[in-house]
Amino acid sequence: MASSSGSSSTATTTSDVEHHTIRFFQGARPDAAANYELLSHLGRGAYGEVWAAKDPDDHSAAGGGKVAIKKINNAFCQATEAKRILRELRILRHLDHPNIIKIREVLRPQSESAFSDLWVVFDFVDLDLRKLIASPQTITVPHVQWICHQMLVGLQYLHSAHVLHRDLKPANVLLSERCEVKLCDFGLARVVDESDWALNEQRERAAPALARRCSSENPLERKPPPQISRQMTSHVVTRWYRAPELILLQRYTAAIDVWSFACIFAELLTMLPEARVDRRDRGALFPGRSCLPLSPVEDDANPEPNLDQLNVIFSVLGTPQGPLGWIELPEMRDYLHSLSPLPPTPLAELYPAAPAAALELLEAMLRFEPFKRLTVEQALEHRFFESMTYRLDTKIAVRPVDAATIDFEHAEVSR
């Protein structure tokens, strides 16, 4: 996991590395730390820091003997962050797919009594899509096809394991120098248990009829739609990539990841050389007032929907014209009904260099109503990918991740 959102060093001397090695691995068991040789500093953030390292036992061509070690400082000081870390570790332990980042090892501490920091060893990947999009580099349509194809194949596997990523954005899509994609950062991911997943699929199939029925019924006689048995917070995904149903405080399905994927797809289309877009002008399709993800603490303290982001979406898609009965909260329906009508902006005007098939796929995945969006499986079969000379075999999870093994969200955590 070579990508990091913090600052990074540009040059590191041998003496610096020796000094940083002692500091970086302080608290880890010496025999575990001795297995790795730090190479270069990749980044630093609020959580800690990431270093590229050499694994002498890795002789694979893909890894090249390199790994990324993420040190999380004071991992257990705050219950919310501790749960996020534990959630990611437990989910990734169950997943096995070439397009999903893999945890190689978690280094053991020197002693349990002084166990405060965490060292997680990941696959090494050269960069992420955020850095690629911000670079002067341009990419061709076949590049866009290959990157997006891999993302969709990874998402198909993830959803077959009943896992929703919930935080897809360019920084969480890693890209190797061989153009191999790996989805990363599962700190906000959620596992949906078997009964809830089946109910979500049932709700998606029933949503169009429900919307029509609710629009024609007496509001006082409407029956509430079926609810999934476990509430999942709607404050997920960096705002610019957040699906409308999350902003509207709705229950959600795998369609939220489809929306986020589409937002990333749109940004990649700005990198086509025919687009003639300066790298400084490349940006998100729906850039709201804030680009920062809400932390779990902020989420709990600020449960109000970000209606500014919704207005940004409508400036592109237009205000919704169909029945709104699928929206559970009456105040949200009232808000949408109160909006002045806005016409949609043709995607061809926003991305004039994009092939017609790409715009068709993008539009089909950016439907305001989640049940109208293409599924990941349908997207993989779209004609945009027809001209690809090589496609990956899809891989389905042998079994879903058992929600019971990670359902600790409401458990008491003691220090």
Secondary structure, 3 states (H helix, E strand, C coil): CCCCCCECCCCCCHHHHHHHHHHHCCCECHHHHCCCEEEEEEEECCCEEEEEEECCCCCCCCCCCEEEEEEECCCCCCHHHHHHHHHHHHHHHHCCCCCECCEEEECCECCCCCCCCEEEEEECCCEEHHHHHHCCCCCCHHHHHHHHHHHHHHHHHHHHCCEECCCCCHHHEEECCCCCEEECCCCCCEECCHHHHHHHHHHHHHHHHHHHHHHHCCHHHCCCCCCCCCCCCCCCCCHHHCCHHHHCCCCCCCHHHHHHHHHHHHHHHCCCHHHCCCHHHCCCCCCCCCCCCCCHHHHHHCCCCCHHHHHHHHHHHCCCCCCCCCCCCHHHHHHHHHCCCCCCCCHHHHCCCCCHHHHHHHHHHCCCCHHHCCCHHHHHCCHHHCCCCCCCCCCCCCCCCCHHHCCCCCCCCCC
